[in-house]
Amino acid sequence: MLLWNNLLPALFGISTITFWQAIGLLILSKILFGGFRGGHGHHRCHGHGPHGRWMHLNPEEREKMKSEWNERCGHRVQESGAK
């Protein structure tokens, strides 16, 4: 609320907002842009996403997964597992 009330009226001529309007904007922005998941976003680097699973596959499973992705996406899947 303080950031809005100190910047936007001076920059764009927008009126100031109340505390409850600021809470409403916060909730609306969380719904539109971030959701209410908590934590640090996606947990892909902890073994829950495709890259984490990739690191635990044996060479045969990796080759199978690469060929499946090549068929689906039409591009080459890199061996390194880089993000």
Buried (B, 14 or more C-beta within 10 A) or exposed (E): BEEBBEEBEEEEEEEEBEEEEBEEEEEEEEEEEEEEEEEEEEEEEEEEEEBBBBEEEEEEEBEEBBEEBEEEEEEEBEEEBEE
